[in-house]
Amino acid sequence: MAVIAAERGAAGCWRQPIIRADMTLVEFRRLDETVIEWYLSTGEGADKAAGYAIQGLGRRLVARCEGSETNVIGLPVEIVVPVLDELGIHRDKAG
């Protein structure tokens, strides 16, 4: 689950914050000891909050991802970009 809260206004000017939330369901495959040992041996999940990287080898552990995969990775792009647009913060068209 991700909750995004953003606020922008002129100095001393109050603006109602923009709040958005998103939830993603990740269902793992039934994992046997061999698969678990293999994934641990890769070291990929060692620095991940949930212990796996859905954007990497950890995808092999996942049966299905219902919702935003970018939410699982870090921030739900599908929510963040529209909030930035609403705040007038636009991406560089070249990047």
N, C-alpha and C positions, 0 to 999 in steps of 0.2 A: 504494500500500500504506500502511496506517496501523497503528500499534501503539499501544495504549493501556495504560498501566501506572498503577495507582492504589493508594494505601495510606492507611489511616486507622486510627488506634488511639489509646488513651489515652497520655498523656505517659509516656515510658519503656517503653511496652509494644510489643513487636514483633508485627506482624501480617503474615502472608503477603500479598505484593502480588497484586492482581488484574490479570492480563495478558490482553488480547484482541488479536487481529489480524484484519485484513480486507484483501482485495485486490479491486480492480476493474479490469476490462479495458476500455479505450476504444479503439475502432477508428475511424479517421478515414476520411472519404470520399476518393476520389481528387480531389485539389484542383488545379485549373489555376491559372495565374498570375493570371487575372482575379479569381478568388475570393480568393486569398491577398492580392492588392493591396487588394481591397475590405475584407477583415477588418482588415488593417493600418491602413487609413485610418480605421477606426472608433475606434482607440486603445484599444479595450476590453481587449485582452490585454497592454497595456504594463506594468501593475503586477501581473501574475499570474505565479506561479512557473513554470507550464508554458506561458505565453504565450497562453492562451485561457481563456474563461469558459464552461464548459458550461451554466451557469445563465442565460446571456445569449445574445447573438448568436452566440457560439462554438458553440452547439448545432447550428447549420447546417453546421458542419464535421465533425460526428460521424455516422458511419454507424450505430454501435451502442455501447451502454454495458452491459456485462455485470457486474452487481454493484450496489453502492451508489453512486448518483449523489452523495449527500452526502459520500462518501469522496473523490470527485474535487474537490468544492467546498472541503472543509476537513476536517471530522471526520465519521466514519460514525455518524450519529444512531442507527442500529439497534444499534450496539454501545455507544455512550457512555451512552445513557439507562438501559439495564439495569445498567451498572456503577454509575452514580450511585444507582440504586434499591438495589442491593446494599450500597452504602456508607451508605444511609440519607439520602441527599441527594435530596429530592423537589422537583419543580417546583411552582411556584405554579399551582394549578388554574385561576385566572383568566387566566393568561398563556400 
